[in-house]
């Protein structure tokens, strides 16, 4: 595993694999059934890495989000993550030579206008224009930091915000959105994920990589190719966490996911969604309903499904081990 900070004015492409220019068109296609075939086939339970992380963090949190589906109002932190992701996705719509910091800053303003129009709750986060301007400046700083980590003029991603899904032999569907897939002319695949929160301490790196190994497992099962590189980019702190998986890594991840799903099913069957207190409780939207803090969860729905709804385009929630200060 390599972890480091790159801060050159015009940096080389991050990593040793020369992604960019020619893109392997075959590998760029996600292997999914046609829509009609998908509708005709019975749909099994589904799990995304975000909800898997929820259960590992706190089974009661998983229940609140998946079974009760309690609403979670946006925060300035989650809104900033959504905005930065949207701007970086749109950046690659531009011709390579036009992917500059100035262009990215312009995209922030454009994407904010779009997001605020689509979700009025976002605009309501700010009491006045000064607050909004300060917040937008913090998002701009994160986008500027992105350009110290890699040069987007040298990249042609195969896919951005790619929805991927595969079904394990057990019938469990693994699915989610990948920020960016890069495919080299050789066919090597790099999975890239942008983070706007804090980089994990060394003790939490394995937890942070679980999401990436989850996606790597999905890609491997879909395409028969183990991704060459998993790359987490902590934009605000200018740090990059890289990992090169092998088949044994992904088989271990598959076993972990299968065991996790069995634990979720046992919790459903017993109606036992125990809270798991930790310092992360301070960032939980549902703390007032938690028995650990004197709250009472709502009654369980009569027909409780442990299968999550289709994951959102941006699951903009704080990383489980990386709360904002």
N, C-alpha and C positions, 0 to 999 in steps of 0.2 A: 504494500500500500504506500502511495506517495501522497504527501500533503504539503502544500507550499503556497507561497505568495508570489505572484508575478506582477511586476509593476513597471514594465517598460512603456515608453511613450507609444510606440507602434509595436505591440508584442507579437511574437510568433504565435501560430496556432497552438492552443493549449494541448499538451500531450504529444506523444511521439508518433502517433498514427496520422498520416497526411490526409485528413478528411477535407473535402472541398473539391471544386471544379467538377470533374465528371462524377456523376452519381449513378450507382448501380440501380437501374430502373426496376429490375426484378425484385431486389431486396426491398425496394421502397414500397412495394404493394403489401398491404396488410392482408393476411390470409384469413378472410372471413367468408361465411356463407352468404349467398345472395339474400336480399331482404325477405323475399317470399319464402325461401327455405327456412330462414330463421323464425319466421312467424309460425310456420307449420310445425316446427319442432318444439316439444315441451321445454320450458325454460326451467333450469335447475336453480338452486340457491347461488348467490353471488357475493363476492367479497373483494373490496379494494384495499390497497395498502394503508390508506388513511384510516379506514374502519378497523382493519386488523390491528393497527397501532393503538386505536382507541381501546380495544378490548384488553390488549396487553398493559396499557396504562391504567385502565379502570373499567371493569365490567359494567358498572353502573353507567358510566359515560357512554359506553357502547349502546346500552339499552335506551338511554335518553335520545341518542341520535338516530338509531336504526329502528327501534320498536315504537317508542313514543313519538319519534320525529318532532321533538320540541324545536320551536323556532330559535334561531340564534342571530340576534341583530348584528350587523357589521360593526367593526371597530375601525379606528384609524389604521391600526396595524394590518388587519386583514384587507382593508380597502387598498392600502399601499401595495401589498403583495399582488392583488388582482391587477392594479394599474400597471405595475412594472412588468408583470408577465404579458399583459396585453400589448404594451409598447414594444417589448422585445420580439413578440410574435410578428407584429406588423413591420418591424424593422427589416425583416427578410423578404418582405414584399417589394422592397425597393431594389433597384439595380445595385450590383455590388459596390460600385464606386460611390454611390450615394448613402451608404450606411455609415454615417458619421455621427459623432456626439451631438452635433447641432440638429441633425435630422431626428435623432432619438428624442431629444428634448421637445421638439415640435410634436412628435407622436404622443408624448405624455399628455400634452394639452388636448389634442384631438381625442385621444382615447378616454380622457377624463370626462369630456363633454358627452361622449357617447354613453359611458357607464352611468353617469349621473342622470341622464335622460331616461335610461332603461330602469334604473333602480333609485327612486327618489330617496330611499333611506340613506344612500351614500351622501347625497348632498346635505342631508339633515345632520350629518356628523359634525358640522362646523357652525359655530354660532355667528361667525362674521367672516368677512373676506380676508382679514389678516390671519386668522387661524388656518383658513384654507391655503393661503399663500405659503405659510410656514410648512404646512404638511406637504404641499406640492414640491417645495424646495428639498424636503427630505427624500422624496421619491426621485427627484432629479439627481441628487447626490448618488443614489444607488445606481441609477442608470449610467451616470458618468463613470462610476467605479467598474462597471461591466467592461468598459473599453480598456481598462488596465489589465484585464484578464485574458482577453482574446481580441483578435481583429476580425470583425464580422465581414469585412471586405474579402477575406480569404476563405470564406465558408459558403457552401450551398447545402443547407440541411436537406435531407431526404424527406423529412416530415416535421411538422411543428404542431404542438397540441394534438398529438395523435391518440385517438381512442383505440385501445387494444383490448382484446378479450380472448381467452382460451378456456377450454373446459377440461378439467382433470378427469381421470378415469372414474373417480368417485362421483362425478356429476357436478362438482363444485366449479362454478365459473369464477375465474380470476380476471379482473378488469380494472381499467383506470385510464387516465390521461398522462401521456409522457410529454414533457415540455419540448424536447427536441430529440430527434433521431438523426445521427450523422452516419452516412455509409460511404466508406472509401471505395475507390475503383477496384480494390482487391476483394471487396465484399465485407471487410471488417466493419462491425457496427459499434458505434459509441452511443450510449444513452446519457443524455444531459438533463439535469434538473436544476432550475434556478431557485435559490432560497434568498429571502429578504430578511429573515430573522438572524439571530446570532449563530455563529459556528459552534458546533458541539465541543465540549471538552473531550479529551482523549478517551475517557471512560465511557462516553456516550456515542463514540463513533460507530460501534457495531449497530446500535439502535438506529442511527441515522442512515446506515447503509441498508437496513432491512428493506426499505421502500425500493431502493434501486435493485436489490437482488430479486425482489418480487417482480418488478418489471422485466428484468433479465430473464427470469423463469418464463414469463408469458411470451416474450420474443422467441426464446429457445423452442418452446412448444409450438409456436406458430410457424417458425421458419426453419427450424432444425439447425440453427446456428447460435452458438454461445456468443453473446456480445463480447467484443474485445476489451471494452473499457466502460466503466461506470463513473460518471463525473458529476459530483455535487458542487455547484458554484455558489458560495456564500458571498453574494455581491456586496452587501453593506460592509463586510470586513475584509474584502479582497482576498479571500482564501478559497482554495480549491481542494476538495477531497476526492481522490481517485482510487479506484479499485479495479483490478483485473480478475474477473471470476473464471472458474473452470466448471466442468460438469459436476464435480463432487460438491462444489459450493451450491449449485442450483438444485441438485438432488436433496441436499440438506435443507435448503429453503422450502422445497416442496413438502418434505416431511414435517417441517415446522408449521407450515400453513395447514396441512391436513390435521395435525394435532390441535392446532388452534381452533379449527372449525369444529372438531369434536367437543372441545371445551365449551364453545359457544352453544352447541346443541344441548349439552348437558345443563348449562345454565338456563336455557329456554325450557327444557323439560321439567326442571325443578323449580322454575320461577325464581331462581336464586341469582340475582345480579348484585353481587357484593361490591361496595365501594372499596377502593384501594387508596387510602389517603397518602398524599405526598405533597411536596412543595408546589407541584403543578396545580393543586386545588385553588390556589390564589388566582389562577387565570381561567378557571372554569366558569362558563356562563350559567351553570345549573347548581352552583354551590348552595343556594337557598333551599333546594329540594333534596339535598343530600343528608341522610341520617347522621353522618359523621359530624354535621354542623347543626343538628337540631331540626333538620327539614324532613318533610314527608314526600316521597315520590308519588306521582299520580298513580291511580290504579292501572294495572296492566291491561292493555286492550284484550278483548275476549279472544280474538284470533291473532295472537302475536306471531309475526313473521320475523325471523332473524336474518332474512335476506334483505340487503340494503336496496334502496332505490337506485336508479341509474346515477352514477357519480356526476357531479356537476363539472362543467368545463374547467372551472378553477376551484379546486377544493382549498380555498384560501383560508386555512385555519392555522394557528400557530403550531409549529412542529412540536410533537409531544415532549421532547427533552430540551426544547429551545425557546422558552418563553421570552417575550420582550421584557426589558427591565422596567 
